[in-house]
Amino acid sequence: MTAQDFDLVIRRARVATASDTFDSDIAIRDGRIVQLGTGLAAGQREIDAAGRVVTPGGVDAHCHLDQPMLAPARMADDFESGTRSAACGGTTTVIPFAAQEKGQSLRAAVDDYHRRAEGLAHVDYAFHLIVSDPTATVLNDELPALIGEGYTSFKIYMTYDDLKLDDGQILDVLSVAREHGAMAMVHAENADCIEWLTRRLEAAGRTAPRFHALSRPMLVEREATHRAIALSELVDVPILIVHVSGREAVEQIRWARAHGLNVFAETCPQYLFLTAEDLGLDDSYQGARCICSPPPRDKRNQDVIWNGLNDGLFTVFSSDHAPFRYDAPEGKKPDGKEVAFRHIPNGIPGLETRMPLLYSEGVLAGRMTLNRFVELTATNPAKAYGLHPRKGTIAVGSDADLVIWDERDLTLRNQDLHHNVDYTPYEGRALRAWPGVTLVAGEVVWDGAFHPRKGRGRFLPCGQPSLMPRRSPMPPAVRGEAA
């Protein structure tokens, strides 16, 4: 090939995929990788990686951007600020949620979410669905049609009054997933247990942020995880349990795997780097910054999560970015007031910090291999949600979404981040790496300075998740056979 055939060549890269690590140049044309090898012809532009590690751009398969909320709550990041933050942290594809409100058409929720994203994104994006009102129309018409149009994953909640489904509704939705080849994600916490505990804590005057953790002990996650597994077994369909926090839920997932069930799992940075103590050791309101569900646990449970990341229990490592400003009436202080933990919006920011945290404390601290890092942060999310091999790998034909890593010591400070949130729960943490260069479709979007691509991020219809096994026409229970 001649120089004009390559728009860009990255020289002397230490390329890391989920399976291999090798030295190579990377040639890019029209936003795609077109050649890998050494001694490639010159490109119109060139970047010398100088032996630095180059990984696929991250795929953050669980984040919330500009999601409709009940007043006064409002998310701090829209598609512009959220994807800006993602790119600066090495994430080049995001999959947030088109959330159906009860009484709303699922199709209307998707149309509204497209309006919210239109013309704003700096990186590519797809949509998960949130099904909160599975009416006959949704189950028989809208959901099957949307799956066919590329919305091949959806989330089911077992908690939160405005989102939760009962067991019968969950079975109905899982049946649609089975019939049409979609991936069902499950937020597994027992809503009735949480409500009972919350009322008792409130009656005792225990309403400070730290009591949020006591209202959601591990057993409520364990019970719901067990029940979600049982429901998926009855329908004979894979599920993915999201934001797993600790030992008791992990044990349920290990049990399911040992019995041959297709149960996948996701965890998040907050369960590696935060503990319940970050919600406060006294009645200070500062702990509101770290309220999320399930809540962070303790150091021993952090070890359990690290082990699960390394031994294959976890398929996906996501941020669960749910951005609310701390000192704002639409954020952690509703209407400008310090309120009981029940009323504090759940969620913490993490889109920009997900990749550097795991690279620093996983790869460079010797807790995991570089290839496993790529698998968890890019390849597996792309496979789980039908975007691989376009996304999540470095291969001929794949999108030229790449991260060149700078391995250096730095201190994490919110003032250096690019989200629209007034804090990071990881303030002051020492890191060992940060993306030196992030490329999206072969364009440099971050190299120590942010280079906007507003509106150039593309919506990506998803294919069938490649983790999905082939299934018989009907589950055994429906066929009248022994499971």
C-alpha positions in Angstrom: 0.0 0.0 0.0 1.1 3.6 -0.5 1.0 6.5 1.9 -2.3 7.8 0.7 -3.9 4.5 1.5 -3.5 5.1 5.2 -5.0 8.0 7.0 -3.0 7.2 10.1 -0.3 4.8 11.2 0.4 4.2 14.9 4.0 3.1 15.1 5.7 0.8 17.7 2.6 -0.1 19.6 2.6 -2.8 22.3 -0.8 -4.1 21.2 -3.0 -5.9 23.8 -6.2 -7.8 23.0 -8.2 -10.1 25.2 -6.1 -13.1 24.0 -2.7 -11.7 22.8 0.0 -9.1 23.4 2.4 -8.3 20.5 4.4 -5.5 18.9 2.9 -4.0 15.8 2.2 -0.9 13.8 -1.5 -0.2 13.3 -2.8 1.3 10.0 -6.1 3.1 9.8 -8.2 4.2 6.9 -11.8 5.6 7.0 -12.1 5.0 10.7 -11.3 1.3 10.6 -8.1 -0.7 11.2 -6.9 -2.0 7.8 -3.5 -3.5 8.6 -1.4 -4.8 11.5 2.3 -5.5 11.1 5.7 -4.1 11.3 7.3 -1.8 8.7 4.0 -0.6 7.3 4.0 2.1 4.6 3.8 5.7 5.8 0.5 7.2 6.6 -0.8 10.8 6.0 -0.4 11.2 9.8 1.6 9.2 12.2 1.7 8.6 16.0 4.7 7.0 17.6 3.5 4.9 20.5 7.2 4.3 21.4 6.5 0.9 22.9 3.6 2.0 25.0 0.6 -0.4 25.6 -2.2 0.1 23.1 -5.6 -1.4 24.0 -9.0 -1.3 22.4 -11.1 1.7 23.4 -13.2 0.9 26.4 -16.9 -0.2 26.1 -18.8 1.0 29.1 -21.9 -1.2 29.0 -23.6 0.2 32.0 -23.9 4.0 32.4 -26.7 6.5 32.9 -26.8 9.7 30.9 -29.6 12.3 30.9 -32.0 9.6 32.0 -35.5 10.9 32.9 -35.9 11.3 36.6 -38.7 12.2 39.0 -38.4 15.9 40.1 -36.4 17.5 41.6 -33.7 15.0 40.6 -31.8 15.5 37.4 -28.7 13.8 36.2 -25.6 16.0 35.9 -24.3 14.6 32.6 -26.0 14.6 29.3 -24.7 13.0 26.2 -22.2 15.8 25.6 -20.5 16.0 29.0 -20.9 12.2 29.6 -19.2 11.2 26.3 -16.5 13.9 26.7 -15.7 12.4 30.1 -15.7 8.9 28.7 -13.3 9.7 25.9 -10.8 11.4 28.3 -10.8 8.3 30.4 -10.3 5.9 27.5 -13.9 4.8 26.9 -14.9 5.1 23.2 -18.4 3.4 23.3 -21.1 3.9 25.9 -24.4 2.0 26.4 -26.8 4.0 28.5 -30.5 3.3 29.1 -33.7 4.3 27.4 -36.0 4.1 30.4 -39.7 3.4 30.1 -41.8 5.2 32.7 -44.9 3.3 34.0 -47.8 4.1 31.8 -45.5 5.1 28.9 -45.0 3.3 25.6 -41.6 1.7 25.4 -41.3 3.0 21.8 -41.9 6.5 23.1 -39.1 6.1 25.7 -36.7 5.1 22.9 -37.8 8.0 20.7 -37.3 10.4 23.6 -33.8 9.1 24.3 -32.8 9.5 20.7 -33.8 13.2 21.0 -31.7 13.6 24.1 -28.6 12.1 22.4 -29.0 13.7 18.9 -26.1 15.9 17.9 -24.3 15.7 21.3 -22.1 12.6 21.5 -18.3 12.6 21.1 -18.1 8.8 21.0 -20.3 6.0 19.6 -23.3 4.8 21.6 -26.0 2.2 21.8 -29.0 1.9 24.0 -30.2 -0.6 26.5 -33.9 -0.6 27.3 -35.4 -0.4 30.8 -38.7 -2.2 30.9 -40.8 -1.0 33.8 -44.3 -1.5 32.5 -44.6 -4.8 30.5 -48.1 -4.4 29.2 -49.4 -6.8 26.6 -48.6 -4.3 23.9 -45.0 -4.0 25.1 -44.5 -7.7 25.4 -46.2 -8.7 22.1 -45.4 -5.8 19.8 -43.0 -3.1 21.0 -40.3 -5.2 22.7 -40.0 -7.8 19.9 -39.9 -5.1 17.3 -37.3 -3.0 19.1 -35.1 -6.1 19.6 -35.2 -6.6 15.9 -34.2 -3.0 15.3 -31.0 -3.3 17.3 -32.0 -2.8 20.9 -31.0 -6.3 21.9 -30.6 -5.8 25.7 -32.8 -4.6 28.5 -32.7 -4.1 32.2 -35.1 -5.5 34.8 -35.4 -4.0 38.3 -36.3 -6.0 41.4 -36.3 -2.8 43.5 -37.2 0.9 43.3 -41.0 1.5 43.3 -41.1 3.3 39.9 -39.1 0.6 38.1 -39.5 -2.8 39.8 -41.4 -5.8 38.3 -42.9 -8.6 40.2 -41.9 -12.2 39.5 -44.7 -12.9 37.0 -43.8 -9.8 35.1 -40.1 -10.8 35.1 -41.0 -14.2 33.7 -43.0 -12.5 30.9 -40.1 -10.3 30.0 -37.5 -13.1 30.2 -39.8 -15.1 27.8 -39.5 -12.4 25.2 -35.7 -12.3 25.7 -35.6 -16.1 25.1 -37.8 -16.0 22.0 -36.0 -13.1 20.3 -32.4 -13.6 21.4 -32.0 -10.6 23.7 -29.8 -10.2 26.8 -31.7 -9.5 30.1 -29.8 -7.5 32.7 -31.1 -7.8 36.3 -30.8 -5.4 39.2 -31.1 -7.9 42.0 -32.2 -6.6 45.4 -35.3 -7.5 47.4 -37.5 -4.5 47.5 -39.8 -5.6 50.3 -36.8 -6.3 52.6 -35.3 -2.9 51.9 -38.6 -1.2 52.6 -39.1 -3.0 55.8 -35.6 -2.2 57.0 -35.8 1.4 55.9 -39.0 2.0 57.9 -37.4 0.5 61.0 -34.3 2.6 60.6 -36.5 5.7 60.1 -38.6 4.9 63.2 -35.3 4.8 65.2 -34.2 8.2 63.8 -31.4 6.5 61.8 -31.6 8.5 58.6 -28.1 9.7 57.9 -26.4 8.6 54.7 -24.4 5.8 56.4 -27.7 4.0 57.2 -28.3 3.4 53.5 -25.8 0.5 53.8 -27.8 -1.0 56.7 -31.0 -0.8 54.7 -29.5 -2.9 51.9 -27.4 -5.7 53.6 -25.9 -8.4 51.5 -28.7 -10.8 52.2 -31.2 -8.7 50.2 -28.9 -8.9 47.2 -28.3 -12.6 47.9 -32.0 -13.4 48.0 -32.8 -11.5 44.9 -29.8 -12.9 43.0 -31.0 -16.4 43.9 -34.5 -15.6 42.8 -33.4 -14.0 39.5 -31.3 -17.2 38.8 -34.3 -19.4 39.5 -36.6 -17.3 37.2 -34.1 -17.5 34.4 -33.7 -21.3 34.9 -37.5 -21.7 34.7 -37.6 -19.8 31.4 -34.2 -21.3 30.3 -32.7 -18.0 29.2 -29.3 -16.4 30.1 -29.3 -13.4 32.3 -26.6 -10.9 33.4 -26.6 -9.8 37.1 -25.4 -6.3 37.2 -23.3 -4.4 39.8 -22.6 -7.4 42.0 -21.2 -6.1 45.3 -19.9 -8.9 47.4 -19.5 -12.5 48.6 -23.2 -13.6 49.1 -24.3 -12.7 45.6 -21.1 -14.1 44.2 -21.8 -17.4 45.9 -25.2 -17.6 44.2 -23.7 -17.0 40.8 -21.0 -19.6 41.4 -23.7 -22.1 42.4 -25.6 -21.4 39.2 -22.5 -21.8 37.1 -21.6 -25.1 38.8 -25.1 -26.3 37.8 -24.6 -25.4 34.1 -26.8 -22.3 34.1 -25.9 -19.4 31.8 -25.7 -16.7 34.4 -23.3 -13.8 33.7 -22.2 -11.2 36.1 -21.0 -7.6 36.1 -19.2 -5.5 38.8 -18.1 -1.9 39.1 -15.2 0.2 40.6 -17.2 1.1 43.7 -17.0 -2.5 44.9 -13.2 -2.5 44.5 -12.3 0.9 45.8 -15.0 2.0 48.3 -16.4 0.5 51.5 -19.5 1.1 53.6 -17.3 3.5 55.7 -17.2 5.9 52.8 -20.9 6.5 53.5 -19.8 7.9 56.8 -18.6 6.9 60.2 -20.9 9.4 61.9 -24.1 11.3 60.9 -22.3 13.6 58.5 -24.1 14.2 55.2 -20.8 13.9 53.2 -21.5 10.2 52.9 -24.3 11.1 50.4 -21.6 11.3 47.8 -21.1 7.5 47.9 -24.7 6.4 48.1 -25.3 3.8 45.4 -27.2 0.5 45.2 -26.1 -2.1 46.2 -23.9 -0.2 48.6 -20.2 -0.8 48.9 -19.4 -3.5 51.4 -16.0 -4.0 53.3 -12.4 -4.9 52.6 -13.0 -8.6 52.7 -15.7 -8.3 50.1 -13.4 -6.2 47.9 -11.1 -9.2 47.9 -14.0 -11.5 46.8 -14.7 -9.1 43.9 -11.0 -9.0 42.9 -10.9 -12.8 42.9 -14.1 -12.9 40.7 -12.6 -10.6 38.2 -9.5 -12.8 37.9 -11.1 -16.2 37.8 -13.7 -15.6 35.2 -16.8 -15.2 37.4 -17.3 -11.6 36.1 -17.9 -11.1 32.4 -18.1 -7.3 32.4 -16.5 -4.4 34.4 -18.7 -1.3 34.0 -18.9 2.1 35.7 -22.6 2.2 36.5 -22.1 6.0 36.1 -25.1 7.7 37.6 -24.1 11.3 37.9 -25.7 13.7 40.5 -24.0 16.8 41.8 -23.5 16.8 45.5 -24.2 20.4 46.3 -27.2 21.0 44.1 -31.0 21.0 44.6 -31.4 18.6 41.7 -28.7 16.3 43.0 -27.7 14.8 46.4 -29.4 17.7 48.3 -33.0 17.6 46.9 -34.5 21.1 46.9 -31.3 22.3 48.6 -31.9 20.2 51.8 -30.0 17.5 53.6 -32.6 14.7 53.5 -33.0 11.2 54.9 -31.0 8.5 53.0 -34.2 7.2 51.5 -34.6 10.4 49.5 -31.0 10.8 48.3 -30.6 10.0 44.6 -28.7 6.8 44.1 -25.6 6.7 42.1 -22.0 7.9 41.8 -19.9 9.2 38.8 -17.3 6.9 37.3 -17.3 7.0 33.4 -13.9 8.7 33.2 -12.2 6.9 36.1 -13.3 3.2 35.3 -10.4 2.3 33.0 -7.5 4.1 34.8 -8.6 2.7 38.1 -8.6 -0.9 36.9 -5.4 -0.5 34.8 -3.6 1.1 37.8 -4.8 -1.2 40.6 -5.4 -4.3 38.5 -2.7 -4.5 35.8 0.1 -2.4 37.2 -0.4 -3.6 40.8 -0.1 -7.2 39.6 -3.7 -8.2 40.4 -4.7 -9.2 36.8 -3.1 -9.7 33.4 -3.3 -7.0 30.7 -5.3 -9.4 28.5 -7.9 -9.9 31.3 -8.2 -6.1 31.6 -9.0 -5.8 27.9 -11.5 -8.6 28.2 -13.4 -7.1 31.1 -13.4 -3.5 29.9 -13.8 -3.8 26.1 -14.1 -7.3 24.5 -16.7 -8.9 26.7 -19.0 -5.9 26.9 -18.9 -5.7 23.2 -19.7 -9.4 22.9 -22.4 -9.4 25.6 -24.3 -6.6 23.8 -23.8 -7.5 20.1 -21.1 -5.0 19.1 -18.2 -7.4 18.6 -15.9 -7.4 16.6 -16.7 -3.9 15.4 -16.0 -2.8 19.0 -13.8 -4.2 21.7 -10.8 -5.5 19.9 -7.8 -4.5 17.7 -8.2 -6.4 14.5 -8.4 -5.8 10.8 -11.9 -4.5 10.1 -12.6 -3.3 13.6 -13.3 0.4 14.3 -10.1 2.3 15.1 -11.1 3.0 18.7 -7.8 2.9 20.6 -6.1 3.9 23.8 -2.4 4.6 24.1 -1.5 4.3 27.8 0.8 6.5 29.7 2.2 4.7 32.7 3.0 7.4 35.2 2.2 8.4 38.8 -0.6 10.9 39.3 -3.2 11.8 41.9 -6.9 11.6 41.0 -8.6 15.0 41.4 -12.1 16.0 40.4 -10.8 19.3 39.0 -8.9 17.4 36.4 -12.0 15.4 35.2 -14.3 16.3 32.4 -17.8 15.2 33.7 -20.3 17.7 34.9 -20.3 16.5 38.5 -18.8 18.5 41.4 -17.0 15.6 43.0 -15.4 12.1 42.5 -15.7 9.5 45.2 -12.0 8.6 44.4 -10.6 12.1 45.1 -6.9 11.9 46.2 -6.4 8.3 45.1 -2.9 7.6 43.7 -3.0 6.2 40.2 -0.2 4.7 38.1 -1.6 5.3 34.6 -3.9 7.4 32.5 -4.8 7.3 28.8 -2.1 9.3 26.9 -4.1 9.3 23.7 -7.6 8.2 23.0 -8.7 7.7 19.3 -12.3 7.3 18.1 -12.7 6.1 14.5 -9.0 7.0 14.0 -9.4 10.6 15.3 -7.5 11.8 18.3 -10.1 12.9 20.9 -7.8 13.1 23.9 -4.0 13.6 24.1 -3.8 15.5 27.4 -6.2 18.0 25.9 -9.8 17.2 24.8 -10.5 17.5 21.1 -14.3 17.7 20.7 -16.2 15.5 18.2 -19.6 16.7 19.3 -22.4 15.1 17.3 -20.0 12.8 15.5 -20.6 9.9 17.8 -22.8 7.4 16.0 -25.8 5.4 17.3 -25.0 1.7 16.9 -27.8 -0.8 16.5 -26.7 -4.0 18.3 -26.7 -7.5 16.9 -27.6 -10.6 18.9 -25.3 -10.9 21.9 -22.5 -13.4 21.0 -22.5 -14.8 24.5 -26.0 -16.2 23.9 -26.1 -20.0 23.4 -28.4 -21.6 20.9 -31.7 -22.5 22.5 -34.5 -25.1 21.9 -37.8 -23.6 20.8 -39.4 -23.9 24.3 -38.0 -24.2 27.8 -38.1 -27.6 29.4 -40.8 -26.5 31.9 -43.1 -25.4 29.1 -42.5 -28.6 27.1 -43.4 -30.7 30.2 -39.9 -32.2 30.4 -37.7 -32.5 33.5 -35.4 -29.4 33.7 
